[in-house]
Amino acid sequence: LREVLYECRNRDNPMIGATTKTYFKDVYDHCIHVLDTLEIMKDLLSEMTELFLTRSSNRTNETMKFLTIISTIFMPLSFIAGVYGMNFLAMPELKWEYGYPVILGAMGGITLLMIFLFKRKRWF
């Protein structure tokens, strides 16, 4: 459109009078203004899209961080529960009177220690 209006405005044509060329010049100026505005809006929209994608990515990263912390807390607890769920007869702590409370206390201590470390590093 810009090129067509430019040609109509500048080319000598006996069918286009001086008054019409003035109108073409005005229309050409309006066209340039509208196209510049569209270019600015396109850039703005592109920047807003990038901002949206960045915010979504940051939100996803925060969620992944939280899930990683929860998995890290439960991993040693799952290991301990797995070891004591194997039904071996030769496990001395199974016959010990305080074996169950000590293991539960150790699991709670590990959990509290990990939460403390994560809070200290400001991860949680």
N, C-alpha and C positions, 0 to 999 in steps of 0.2 A: 504494500500500500504506500509506503514511504517513497519507494522508487517511482511508482506510477505518478504520484502527485508531484514529485520533483520534476519528472519529465514533462508533465502537463504545464507546470509553472514556467519552466525554463526554455522549452523547445519552441521555436518559431513555427507556428501553424496558422494558416490563414483563417481557419474555422474558429480559432480561439481568440477572442478580442482582448483588449487591454483590461477591460473591466472584469472579464472572466478570469484573466491571469491574476488579478488582485484577489479575487475570491479563492482561487487555487492556492495562492500564497498564504491566505488566512487559514484555509483548511489544512494545508501542509504544516503550518505552525501548530495548529490544534492537534494534528496527528502526532507530531514530534512530542508535544507535551504529554499526550495520553500514553504514548509508547514509553516515554521516560518514567511516567508514574507507574505503569505496569511493570517495568523492570525493577523499580524500587520495591513494589509490592511483592514481586517474585523473590527478591533477595530476602525481604523480611519474612516471608513465609518459609523460605528455606532455613533461615536462622531459627525460627520458632520450631520447626520440625526437628532440627538438631538439638534444641533445648529439651524438647519433649523426650526424644530418644535417650539423651544423657540422663534425664531425671528417671526415666524408666530403668535404665541400666543401673543407676545408683541404688534404686529401690530393690532391684533384683539382687545386687551385691550385698545389701544389708540383710536381706532374707537369707541368702546363702551363708553369710557370716554367722547368723543366729543358728541356722540348722547345723552348721559345722561345729559350733560350740556345744550344742546339745548332744551331737553324736560323740564328740570328744569326751564329754562327761560320762555318757553311758557306755562307752567302749570298755573301760576297765571293769565296770560293774558287770557287764555281760560276760566278760572273761572269767571273773570270779564265780559268777553264778553257773557258768558252763563247767568249770572245774569241779565245783561241789555238787553238780547234778549228774556226775558220771557213775554213781553207785559202786564205787570201789570199796572193798571191805578193808583194805589195808591203809585207810586214811586215819591217822591217830586222832586228829581233831574231831572226828565224828563221835568218838567214844568219850571225849572230854566234856565235862559238864558245862563249861562256859564256851564251848566252840561256836555254837550258833550266835550268841550275843556278841562274841568277839568279831566274828566275820561280818555281822551286820554293822557293828561299830566301825570296822575298817572300811566297809563300803560307804558308810555315811561320812567318815573322815576324808576319804578320797574325794567324794563329791564336794564337800565343803572346801577342801583345799583347792580343788580345781576352780570352783566358783570364785574363791578369794583371789586366785592368781589371775583369772580372767577380768575380774573387776579392777584389780590393781593395774593391769595393762590397758584398762578402759575399752575392753572388747565386749563387755557385757553390761 
